Amino acid sequence: MMMIRAWRGTAGILMAAALASPAMAQNGATPAVATPAERPAHSFTVSGTGFLKDGKPHQVISAEMHYVRIPRAYWRDRLRKAKAMGLNTITTYAFWNAHEPRPGVYDFTGQHDLAAFLRDAQAEGLDVILRPGPYVCAEWELGGYPAWLLKDRKLVLRSTDPAYTQAVERWLVRLGQEVKPLLLRNGGPIVAVQLENEYGAFGSDRAYLEGLEASYRRAGLADGLLFTSNQAGDLAKGSLPHLPSVVNFGSGGAPNAVAKLEAYRPGGLRMVGEYWAGWFDKWGEDHHETDGRKEAEELRYMLARGYSVSLYMFHGGTTFGWMNGADSHTGTDYHPDTTSYDYDAPLDEGGNPRYKYALLAQVIAEATGKPAAPAPAVTRAASFPVSPVRRSASLWRNLPAPVRAERPMTFEELDQNYGYVLYRTPLAAGRGGRLLLKGMHSYAQVYLDRKLIGTLDRRLGQESIDLPRPAGPATLDILVENTGRVNYSHAIRTEQTGLTGEVSLDGAPLTGWAMFRLPMDDLSSLKLTPEPCSGPCFYELEMTVDRPADTWLDMRGLHKGQLWLGRKNLGRFWSIGPVHTLYAPAPWLQKGANRLLAFDLTGDATDRIATVTGPIWGKVTTEREAQ
């Protein structure tokens, strides 16, 4: 049994100078393990303001991609396109909540096989910068933290709280088992590892960073080059004096940000850890498109000054399933992110180059003296016929056995990470008035005897609604969706989901609750029938594919909910936009009939789905909000 220790003390200063790497087979297969004597000596170190690779000056030209946001069958394609644009490195986070869905239960298989993604990068001739977190932000659910951490309301995220640090260390040790063989010194592609992620935007507790560094070292994640990464105004708060520090910012901010880094570390490493070459979208707001010409100019400026740079993102991809996060700066505002993570990146959501790709490739070619490769060909998408609704199932007729308690329990207390929970309690005749759902996270439909009274939306700051007074005894149902936990700011510490506070009616607490857990992770027992259905319903449709190809599902014929293609959870749809499509990649399609299953909160007989050959956006903005 391994003894897990909480963080304590000041970490020692360790910087590896000589690291090792064997040759990697170009076909993507796992390489044979070479003995230390057989491995050619490789090194990656900081020297003054730059890097030395194998003792020679080296400029990192990198960009971000996330393995969990790209269908595994497309990993090599996207990596190959990154190499063709002139990149020599790929940066990625490791997503804790994707790998440890329940305490002590790990998943590094299939779409979550991080080690396979890193080997694919090496096979394409790319180095890797790994960012293990444990906090990653990334517009990802709870910033990458597993939701089950929030079951204990006393646990304090991103702190030296032993309950937190013990869970972190257990995770890092397990992650180390996957990635230690892929560190440069062991023959892998990982040339550097980032300590935490933009901690200066959150706090300034040096003991926290030192404790985390010690955990990295015990997990074997710091057997090489370790660095910190922060926004320009947070460098002093989020750095450690003995580690290289890099700066993050978006287009338009290069002169100011590099000046602040150079003032903070006059003789230190010159590197941009994140250059935001695009921006993300939030439900009910505008789609972002940024100026690729300006981004190319700034990249030229940074490379000419000798800076190493990592673009965020090269290819955003898709936040499949339930894993979108939400933005919050004040802790009270709430802006859930869309399923599409297109990001207006050089490669679009479908992996195709947009105009930025060629502009950035030309800048990189000028900086490296290597001719730019031709832009990759566009992958041909297709549209396919989709049947009308064939069968349906009412949520009311497919409820599991309830959990009972006097007060409402949060998703986490119910041992549920994502999806929906239906909260039910009886009301006496004549009992109505102002219903207050204190701390409702994040979207609720309120029913009286299964008649929809109204909705409450955390985006709009809504927590109360007027209930009519029933003539006789009645049933109050509150169907709550987790629309995505906040991934930014101190709000992450209070992101319990569901009914998180007291529920009262005209000022008097409501007690005696039945709670129906609806994680929707196994829908095989749904009782689908040909009968029409309205309200919260599941709808089965069929898409006929003559030859698998990428396609986009046009969701404008539905309202708000979730969509599955076969067993793949493609993600959320919501009629408020700005994105009105869901990406369906060719490798997830089969020739012939493909089952679509939609859960629509306010479904009716008009529900329909079509397919198109590209995304459909609503209103567009060219402004990126301040970060």
N, C-alpha and C positions, 0 to 999 in steps of 0.2 A: 504494500500500500504506500502510495506517495504522500508524504506530509506536505500540505499546502500552507505556505506561510504568508501572512499579510505583509504589505510593504513596510519597511522600516529602515531608518538610517539613510545615509547619503551614498549613492552609487559610486563605485570606483570609476576611474577614467580609463576606458579601454578603447583603443583604436587599432584594428588589425591592419597591417601593412601588406603582408604577403598572403594572397589568397589563391585558390587553385581551381582549375576548370578543365575537364576533358572535352574532346571534340564531341559534337552532338550530331546524331544521324539526321539527315535532312528529310526523312520521311515521317517524322513526328513520333516514331516509336520510342519507347522508354530506352535510354542508352544503357549499355552494359556498364556495370560498376567497375571502375578502374582502381587499382591500388594506388596509394599516395605516390609511390615511386614512378608510376606510369603517367601521372598527371603533369602536364606542362604547368609551370608556375605562372599564375596570373595575379595581378594586383589592381586594386581600384582605391585610390586615396585622394585626399584633399592636399593640394600644395599651393599655398598662398590663396589667390582668388579663384583658382580653377581646380580641375581634376587631373590626375595622372592615371592613365590606364596602361598597365604593363610598363610603367615608368615614362610614358610619353604623354604630352598634353592631350586632353580629351574634352570635347564639348558635348555635353548631353543634349540631344534634341529629341524630346520625348512628347508623348501625349497619352491621355487617359482613356482606358476602356475597362468595362466591368463585365467579367465573365458571366455574372448572373443575369445581365441584361441583354445577352446575345445568345441565341440558340446555339447549343454546343456544335451542331453541324456546321455553323458559320464561323467558328472561332478562327480557323486557319485563313479563311477568306479575308476577314477583317484585319488580321495581323499582316497578311501579305500586302494588303492595300496600304497599311501603315508604313511598312518598309518601302513600298514603291513611292510614297510621298517624300521619302528622305529621312524618316525617323530612324534613330538607332536604338531607341529605348521605348518600352511601354510601361506605364504606371497603372497600378490597380490597387484598390482597397481589398481587404479580406472582410467579409460581412458576417459578423458573429451570429446574428439572428438567423441567417440562412443555414448555418452549420450546426447550431445547437438549439433546435426548436423546443426541446425540453431539457431541464437540467441533467447533464451527464449523458444525453443522447445526441450523438454526432452524425452528421451527414456530409461526407465528402465524395459523394457518388454523382454520376450523371452530370446534370447541369451545375452541380456544386463541386465538381472535381477541380479544385483550384490548382493542384499540382499538375494536372494534365494541361490546363491552360498555360501555366508557366513553361512547361516543356514545349508546348506548341510555339510559344513566343521564341524560345531558344532555337527551335528548329527553323524558324523563319529568319534567324540571324539577328534577333533583337535582345538587348539587355532588358532587365526588369527592375523597376523601383517598386517595392512592396510597401503598402501602408496598412498595417494590421489594426490600427485603432488603439483601444477597443471602440472608441467613438470615431465614426467616419463621416457623419453628416450626409453628404451625397444625395440629398432629397430622398433618402431611404427611410423606411419605417423606423422611428425612434432613433435615427442616426446610427443604425446598425446594432443597437442593444436588443437583446432578447426581451420580449414583453414580460416574461415571467419574473424578471428582476423586480418589477413593480408590484408584485404580489405582497411583498413586505414593504409597507408604506414608510417604515423607518429607514430603509436602505437609501443611501444618498449617492446618486450617480455622479461620476467624475469627482470623486473625493477620496480621502484617505480612510473612509469608513471601512472597518475590517470586513463587514458583510459584503461590501462591494469589491474590495481588493482581492479577497479570497476567490470570488467567482471569476474575476478577471484573470488571476494567475492560473486557475484551472484551465480556462479557455486558451490562454497563450501557450501553456505547456502542450496542450493537445494540438494547437495550430503548428507549434514547432515541429511536432512529429511529421507533419505534412511537408513543411517548407524547408527545414534544415538541410535536407539532401540537395536542395536547389539553390543554396547560397553559393556565391562565387567560389569560396574556398573549398567547397565540396564538388565543384564541377558544374554548378548550375548557373542560371542567368541572372540571379538576383545580385545586383551590384551595390544596392543601398536600401536601407529600411528607414521609414519615417516613424519617429516617436510621436504617438498620439496624433491629433489633427486639429490645427488651429486652436490650441488650448488658450492662447491669449485673448481670443474673442469671448471666452467663457470665464476665466479666472486668472489668478496670479500666484497660486500656491506652489512654490518651488518644491516643497516636500512631496506634493502629488506627482510632479514630473520625475523627481528623483526616484520615488518609489516605483513608478511605472518603468523607468529605465532598468531598475534592478530586476523587475519581473521579466522584462525582455531578455536580460542576460541569463537569468535562470532557465528561461525557455529556449535559449540558444538562438534567439532572433537578432542578437546584437553582435554576432561573430563576424563583423565587417563594418561597413560605414553606416553610422547612425546619425540622423539629423532631425531638426525640428522645422516646422513650417507654419507660418502665421501671416495674417494680413499686415500691411505696412504699419498701421497704428498700434499693433499689438505685439511687435517683435520682442520688446523687453519683457512683457508679461508672460509670453509663451515659450521662451527659449531657456536653455541651460548654457552656462558660460563655456563649458568644455566641448559642446557639440556644435557642428556647423548649423547655421540658421539660414533658411531660405524664405522668400517672400511671395505672397499670393495677391492677385488683383485682376481686374478685368480691363477690357479694351478702353483706351483713353487714359489709363492710369499709370502707364509705364514710367514717364519721367519722374513723377512724384514718388512712386514706390521704390524705384531703384536708388533714388537719392536717399530715401530713408534707410534702406538696407545698408548702403555704403557709409552713411553717417553712424549707424548703429554698430557695424562691424567694418571699420575702415580698411583693414587688411584681410578681411575674411572672404569666404566663398561667395561668388557672385552667381546666384541661381534663382530662377523663378519657379517655385514649386507648382503653382497653378496660375496659368494665364487663361482667363475665362473667355474663350473664343466662341461665345454664344450665351444663351441663358435658358432657364427652365420655365415651364408653364404651370399655372395653377388653375384649378377649376373655377369657372365664373369670371376669369380675367382674360387678358389678351394673349395671343400667341406672340412669342418673341422672335424677332429676326434682327441680327446685329450686322454691322458693316464689315464685311470680309476684307475690303480694301484697306480699311483702317487697321484691322488686325494684322494684315500682311505687312503694312508699314511699321507697326510696332514690333513685330517679330524681327524684321530686318534691323531695327534700331537696337534691340536687345542682343541679337547675335553679333552684331558689329562691335558692341561694347564688351564682347567676350563672355556674355552670360550664357549659362546653360538654361534651358527653358523646357517646361512641360506644359503642353496645351491641355486645357480642361474644357471640353472633351474633344477627342478625335472622332469618336463614334459613341453617341449616347445610348442608342438602342431603346429598349422598352422595359418598363418596370412591371413585369408580369405579376399576375396574382393579386395579392393584398399588400404588396410591399412598398407602395408609395408613401413618402413622408408628408410633412406639412411644414410650412414656414411660419415662424412667429418671432417677432423682434421684441415686443413689449411683454410677452407672456400672456396677454389677454387677446391679442389678435390671432387669427387662425386662417391659414391659406393652404388647403390641401393640394398636393401636386397631382398632375395628371398621370395617366398610365403611360402615355408617350413620353419618352425622355429624349426626343429628337435633338434638343438643345441647340438647334441651328448649327450643328457641328459640321466639320468638313465632310464627313460621311453622314448621310441622313439616316432616319430610323430604319430604312430598309437596306442600309449598307452601301448606298450609291453616292458617288461624289457629287457635291454641289459646287458652285463656282469657287467657293473658298479653297477647295482642295488644290486646284491648279495654281492659285495665287500663292498659297503657302508653300507648295512644292517648288515654285520658282525661287522664292526667297531662300529656301533651304539649299537649293542647288547653287545659288550665288555664294552662300556662306561657306559651303563645303567644297566648291569647285568641281562637284560631280554633276553631270547633266541630269536634268529632271526626267524621270520616266514618264511615258504617256499616261494620261489619266485612265483609270480602270474603266472598262465598259460597264454600262448600266445594266443591272439585272432586270430582265423583262418580267414585269408583273402581269397578272391576268385577272379577269373577273369570271365568276362562276355563278350559275343559277342557284338560287336558294328557294326552297319550298316555303309555302305559308306554314303557319304553326300547325304541326301535326298532332301533338298531344300537349297537355298541360297538367299542372299540379298546383293546387292551392297550398300556400304555406300553412294555413289553418288546419288542413287535413294531414299534414306531415310533420307534426310537432313531436319531439322526443319526450321522454319522461322528464318532468321538471325537477329542479333543485329548489327546496323550500327554505326560507329564512324569514325572520321578522323584518329585516331591513334589506334593501336591494344590495346585491353583491356586484362588484366590478367584474369585467371580463377576466382579469387576472386572478381574482379570488375564486372564480369559477374554473380556473385552469384552462382558459381559452385565450388564444393570442389574437385571432382575427375573426372577421365575419360579422355576425349579428347575434344579439340576445333579445329574446322577447320577455319582457317583464309583465306580470299579471297580478292583479289584486282585485278583490270584490269591493263594490261600493253599495252602501245602503240607499234605499229609495230617497230621493230628494237631495242627495249629497253631490254638490257640484261647486262651481266657483273657480277661483284662480289656482291652477295647477302649476307648481314650481318644481322644476327639476334642477336642483342646485348642482353645478359642475357636470352638466350633461356633456359627454364626449362620444360621438361628435355630431350625429344626425339622428333625429327621432321622429317616428310617426306615432301619433296618439289616437287610439281607437276607443270608442265606447260601444260595447256590444258589437264589435267588429265593423263599426261604421267609422270611417276616417274623420276625425275632428280637425286635424291640422298637423303641420310639421314644425319641428324646431331645428334650426340649423346653427351650429356653432360658428360658422363663418360670419353669420349675421348677428352674433351676440344674443341669440334667442335662448331663453331658459324657461319661459312661462307661457301658458295658454289658458283661455277660459273654457271650462267644461260646462256643458249644459246640465241641468239638474234632472236626472232620470225619474220617471214616474214610479218605477219599481226598482227592485234590486238590479244591479248592472255589473258588468265586468269591464274594468279598465285594463287595456293592453297598451304597452309602450314598446315599440319595436325600434331598437337602437342599433345603428351601424357604426362600426369603427371605420371612419373615412380616412384614416391614416394618422398615426401619432406624430406629434411635432418632432422634428429632427434638429432643431437649432434653438439656442438660447437656454436659459435656466428653466424654461418650461418643461424640458425633458424630464425633470425630476418629479413632476406631478401629472404625468401623462397616462394615469390609469384611465381605462376606457369603460364606457357604459354609463350607468347611473352612479356617479362617484361620490355624491353628497346626499343630503337629506331630500326626500320627496315629500312635499306637503300639499295639502288641498285647503285653501282658505286659511293658511297658517297652521293647520294641524297636521302632524306627521302621518303618513300612510304606512301601515305595517301589514305583515302577513302576505309575503310575496311568493309567487311561484315563478321560477326563472327557467326559460327553455334555451339551452345552449344550441347555437346554430353556426358552428364553424364552417359548415359547407365544404369540408375536406373529403367527404365521401358521400356522393349523391346516388349510390347504387340502389338504395332502398326507396327512392322516390316512387310514389304511386301515381304514375302518369296515366291520364285517360283522355279520350277524344272530346270530353265535355269542355265547353268554353270556360274561361277563368278570368276573373278580374280582381284587382287589388294586388297584394303581394303574391306573385305567382312565378312558377317555373314554366318556361316554354321550350318545347323541343321542335327544332327545325332540321332540315337536311340540305346540305350543300353538295352538289354533284360536281366532281372534279374529273375532267377528262385527262389532264396531265398536271401533276403538282407544280405549282408556281406560287411565288409570293402573291398575296392579295391583301386587301384592306377591307374589313367588314364595316359597312356603312350603318351606324347605329342610330341614325336620326329617326328611325321608326320606333324607337323605344324611349324610355324615360330615364330611369336611374337604377343601376344594379351591377351585375357581374355576368361575365360570359365565359363559357367553357367550349373549347374545341376538342371533341373527344374527352380525354382526361386532363388536357392542358387548360389551366386557368389563364385565359388571355388577359384578364384584368377588368378594371372598372370602366363603365360608361356612364355618362351624365349629360343630359340634353343641354345643360347650360354652357357646354364647351369650355375652352376654345377648340378642343379637338373633338371631332365627331366620328372618328374611325378607330378601329382596333387592328393592329398589325397581326397577320396570320402568316407565318413563314412557311415556305414550301416544304421543308423537312418535316413539318408537323402535319402535313396533309397526306392523304392516301388517294390513289386512283379510285374513282367510284363515289359511293356515298360517304359523307363526313357528317357526323352528328354535331349539331350546335345546340347548346342548352343555355338559355338566358334566364337569370333571375331578375325580374323587374318589380320594383317596389310598388309602382302604380300601373301595372299592366292592364291591358284591355284587349278587345277583339281587333284593334287596329295594329297591334304589335307586328313588326316585320323587320327583316334584315335583308340588305342587299350587299353586293360586293363591288368594289371599285379598284382601280389600278394605282391609286396613290392616296395619301392622306387628305382629309378635308378639314380645313382650318376655318375658324370664325375670324373675328376682328384681329388685326395684326398691329403690334407696336414695335417701334425700333428703339424704345427707351428701356434700359435695364435699371431697375430700382437700385438704390444705394445699398451696399452691404456693410 
